[in-house]
Amino acid sequence: MLSFEQARGVILENVRIAGTEQRSLEGSVGMVMAEDFIAPWDLPLWNNSAMDGFAVRLADCSKTPVKLKVTGYIPAGGSAERIELKPGCAVKIMTGAPVPRGADAVVPEELTEATSGEEITVTGNVTEGDHIRFRGEDVPAGSCVMTAGTVIRPQEIGMLASMGKAVVTVYRQPVVAIVSTGDELVELGRTPGANEIINSNALALSAAVREAGAIPRIMGVARDNHESHVEKLQQGLQADMLITSAGVSAGDRDLVRIVLQELGVKQLFWKVGIKPGKPAAFGLKDGKPVFSLPGNPVSTLMTFEEFVRPALLRMMGIKKVWRPTFRAVLKNDIKNREDDRTSFLRVRIEREGEIFYAVSAGKQQTGLMKTLVNANAIAVIPPGRGFLGAGEEIEVHFLGSHIELV
């Protein structure tokens, strides 16, 4: 049985990027750049004003206050080609407008006083380059603006658009097939009868896949017979990744591992030293990752979080696949059964001043979904740790993408 760290290592050693594709700039947000982007031109393209005010010559403003004659006006979008600033003069200029020849500073309007219709008095101190955005100051032409592996956020969209980049080469979003197993499962929309439960795992996994940035495909339920498993798992293996839930233990109806082996999946591990989620398995079929997760809803999502999500991020070209961990102070005692496995405890992080406190989200039994709903973080407890006392520091990482700290 592998340790938690060993299992994560095996997964990342065997997961490959899903490939690349072309996306419109607008449709690439949240994806990862698959190539470096080199600036085709300077940004800004010309010297321009950073303020509404007046373009001036520093030589005229060495001592203030000073009166200057206003000899021109340049609005944003206007041209300065035919304007040259002469001694003793100023040109009214708007934010973003090109700076005229001869000017080496812009005086904000609030540091001037209108003396007459054609004259101003500069009242503030002026230094060279004041309030001018110089050509190439932000990005020089030929420089590397973004490297492969950059996640495209709104700010990257803005930068790429300013450089005329309409189409971006990105790492492809993997398609993830999700197969649930068990005769007891019924689909959402039907009231479960005796001995039946709703197939919530498929929907929860689909949401987790989508939140990670990949594309989920719910394949339906493999019933507890060989033929149904072969049909559903064969279909699922056509995707870039296959995730199964339940049927991965050693019971009479746990057929997942047997059928996957028949279909050519090479199992790289089965059972990990973690709780919950010990029966989790991982394999490959023609380079495609295959995750077999426990059927308990809490164990399903916990093993997705710790094993599947990092694999998906790696497939999409993301370099930092682990959630950042930090230390939090336990606010209450937690009884943890001591054994040789890494424990994942559901906690809620609350901030008080500069201190992050971890509060148990409730009873830690793996059948209690409400505890997972109440949690916004996972505490990772090393093997051999039993009772955890209030005031003790523990290692935690946030859970999910929307975090509220009370």
Secondary structure, 3 states (H helix, E strand, C coil): CECHHHHHHHHHHHCCCCCEEEEECHHHCCCEECCCEECCCCECCCCEECCCEEEECHHHHCCCCEEEEEEEEECCCCCCCCCECCCCEEEEECCCCECCECCCEEEEHHHEEEEECCEEEECCCCCCCCCEECCCCCECCCCEEECCCCECCHHHHHHHHHCCCCEEEEECCCEEEEEEECCCEECCCCCCCCCCEECHHHHHHHHHHHHHCCEEEEEEEECCCHHHHHHHHHHHCCCCEEEEECCCCCCCCCCHHHHHHHCCCEEEEECECEECCCCCEEEEECCEEEEEECCCHHHHHHHHHHHHHHHHHHHCCCCCCCCCEEEEEECCCECCCCCCCEEEEEEEEEEECCEEEEEECCCCCCCCHHHHHHCCEEEEECCCCCCECCCCEEEEEECCCCCCCC
